[in-house]
Every structure is written in C-alpha cells, then in structure tokens.
C-alpha cells in the first residue's frame, strides 16, 4: 500500500507538471499569425493548485503522525480540486485566448476572438486531468498507510554493550558497529 501511495502521488503530480508545460491549444489568426497556448496560460488556477499539491506531498515526506495525514489530505483535496477545475473548463478557453491574441495583435477584449481563423485542441488538458486524478488517489491511499512508525530516533546511537568478544563479533556479522 505504501508503494502504491508514492507511485500514484509522484507519478500523477510529475505527469501533471509536465502536462501543464505542453501546448494545449494552437491556432491561426486571419492575419496568418500562429499562436499557441500552454497549460500554465490556459488554466493558471489549476496550475497553482497543482504546485500546492506537490508542496503538500513533499511536506508529507518529512512529517509524521497526524500532521502527515493532514498534509496528505491536503494533497488529495488540492489535486482533486485542480482536476475538477480542469473538468469544468475543458471547453473553449476564451479568456486565455483573448490575452494571447491581444499580446500578438494588440486587439483586446471580445473583438480579439473575431480575428481567429482556426483553433485546435491538442488533448494535453485531458492528460493533466487524469494525472491529477491519480495524484488525488495517491493522497487518499496515503491515509491508509502504516500508522505505527518506529518511535526510535534513526540517528541516535545504539547503547547496547557486550560482555564478551563473541557478542561483539556477532554484532559485526549483524551489521552493527560495536565501537559506538
């Protein structure tokens, strides 16, 4: 279960970050100028939620106990929210296109869309949506991981002493350093 949590979380968030940097829309204006729209331009809110979900997963790697579960829950909520935001807006991105067309032609507002000759979607937004869904599943799976981690500090020295030299040699065979 622990490996599945990390696989879904890392795979989903990593693929979503890649998907947001790909071209989502490309088109041609009536003037002949070509333009493209990447995911970070098309859906900045979902992009920000994806980055926050990645930060939450990273924080969960460093935390323990209830705080870790809260961070994983936050990852699931943020990734699921970003996926649902993409699901709600997978249609025509008029606002984002107006900004891109205004930067290339100088015409802004709804009149900018009148100069649009052709536009085509590449499908990368669906790739991002499914990747974010996998990251949300990873956050949920992390809630069901083992709860009782080792309470011993992993950096503390072992204070066992050996009464005879045979015990010291046996500890060396077990991979322990009897001199510490």
C-alpha positions in Angstrom: 0.0 0.0 0.0 2.9 2.3 0.8 4.4 1.8 -2.7 1.1 2.5 -4.4 0.7 5.8 -2.5 4.1 7.0 -3.7 3.6 5.7 -7.2 0.3 7.4 -7.6 1.4 10.7 -5.9 4.8 11.1 -7.7 3.6 9.8 -11.0 0.4 11.8 -11.0 2.0 15.1 -9.9 5.0 14.6 -12.1 3.0 13.9 -15.2 0.6 16.8 -14.4 3.5 19.2 -14.1 4.8 18.0 -17.5 1.3 18.2 -19.0 0.9 21.9 -17.9 4.0 22.8 -19.8 2.8 21.3 -23.0 0.8 23.1 -25.8 -2.9 22.8 -25.1 -4.3 25.0 -27.9 -2.9 26.2 -31.1 -4.4 28.3 -33.8 -4.1 30.7 -36.7 -5.4 34.3 -36.9 -6.9 35.8 -40.0 -3.7 37.8 -40.4 -1.8 34.5 -40.8 -0.1 34.8 -37.4 0.2 31.5 -35.5 -0.1 31.2 -31.7 -0.1 28.5 -29.1 -1.5 28.3 -25.6 0.2 26.2 -22.9 -1.5 24.9 -19.8 0.0 27.4 -17.4 -1.6 30.2 -19.5 -4.9 28.4 -20.1 -5.6 27.4 -16.5 -3.5 29.3 -14.0 -5.7 28.4 -11.0 -5.4 24.7 -11.7 -1.6 25.2 -12.2 -1.3 26.9 -8.8 -3.3 24.1 -7.2 -1.0 21.5 -8.8 2.0 23.2 -7.4 0.4 23.4 -3.9 -0.4 19.7 -4.1 3.2 19.0 -4.9 4.4 21.0 -2.0 1.9 19.2 0.3 3.2 15.8 -0.9 6.8 17.0 -0.3 5.9 18.2 3.2 4.2 14.8 3.9 7.5 13.1 3.2 9.1 15.0 6.0 6.3 14.8 8.6 5.0 12.1 10.9 1.8 11.3 12.6 -1.4 13.3 12.3 0.4 16.2 10.6 1.5 13.9 7.8 -2.1 12.7 7.4 -3.3 16.3 7.2 -0.7 17.1 4.5 -1.7 14.0 2.5 -5.4 15.0 2.8 -4.5 18.5 1.6 -2.7 16.9 -1.3 -5.7 14.9 -2.2 -8.0 17.9 -1.9 -5.8 20.2 -4.0 -5.1 17.6 -6.7 -8.8 16.7 -6.9 -9.7 20.3 -7.0 -7.3 21.0 -9.8 -8.6 18.0 -11.7 -12.2 19.2 -11.2 -11.3 22.7 -12.2 -9.9 21.3 -15.5 -13.0 19.2 -15.9 -15.2 22.2 -15.6 -13.2 24.3 -18.0 -12.0 21.8 -20.7 -14.1 23.8 -23.3 -13.1 26.8 -25.3 -10.7 29.0 -23.2 -11.9 32.3 -24.4 -10.3 34.5 -21.7 -6.9 32.9 -22.0 -7.1 33.2 -25.8 -8.0 36.9 -25.6 -4.8 37.5 -23.6 -2.6 35.6 -26.1 -4.2 37.3 -29.1 -4.0 40.7 -27.5 -0.3 40.3 -26.9 0.3 39.3 -30.5 -2.0 41.7 -32.3 -2.8 44.5 -29.9 -6.6 43.9 -30.2 -8.1 43.1 -26.8 -11.5 42.1 -25.4 -14.1 40.1 -27.3 -13.1 41.7 -30.6 -9.8 39.7 -30.4 -11.7 36.4 -30.9 -13.2 37.8 -34.2 -9.7 37.6 -35.8 -9.5 33.9 -35.0 -9.4 31.7 -38.2 -8.7 28.2 -36.8 -8.1 26.7 -33.4 -7.3 23.1 -32.4 -7.0 21.4 -29.1 -4.1 19.0 -28.5 -5.6 16.9 -25.7 -3.0 17.7 -23.1 -5.6 19.1 -20.8 -7.1 15.6 -20.5 -3.7 14.2 -19.8 -3.3 16.8 -17.0 -6.8 16.0 -15.6 -6.1 12.2 -15.4 -2.7 12.8 -13.9 -4.2 15.0 -11.2 -6.8 12.4 -10.5 -4.0 9.8 -10.0 -2.3 12.2 -7.6 -5.6 12.7 -5.6 -5.9 8.9 -5.4 -2.3 8.8 -4.1 -3.2 11.2 -1.4 -6.1 9.1 -0.3 -4.1 5.9 -0.4 -1.5 7.6 1.9 -4.2 7.9 4.5 -4.3 4.1 4.8 -0.6 3.5 5.2 1.0 2.1 8.3 0.3 4.2 11.3 2.9 2.9 13.8 6.2 4.0 12.6 9.4 3.4 14.6 9.4 5.6 17.6 13.2 5.3 17.9 15.2 8.2 16.5 17.0 6.8 13.5 20.1 9.0 14.1 20.6 8.0 17.8 23.4 5.7 18.7 22.7 2.2 19.9 23.7 1.9 23.6 24.0 -1.9 23.8 27.1 -3.2 25.4 28.7 -6.6 25.0 30.2 -8.6 27.9 32.3 -10.9 25.7 34.2 -10.6 22.5 31.9 -13.2 20.8 29.0 -10.8 21.2 31.0 -8.0 19.5 31.8 -10.3 16.6 28.2 -11.4 16.3 27.1 -7.8 16.2 29.6 -7.2 13.3 28.0 -10.1 11.5 24.6 -8.5 12.0 25.9 -5.2 10.5 26.2 -3.3 13.8 29.3 -1.3 14.9 30.2 -2.4 18.5 32.5 0.6 18.9 29.8 3.2 19.1 
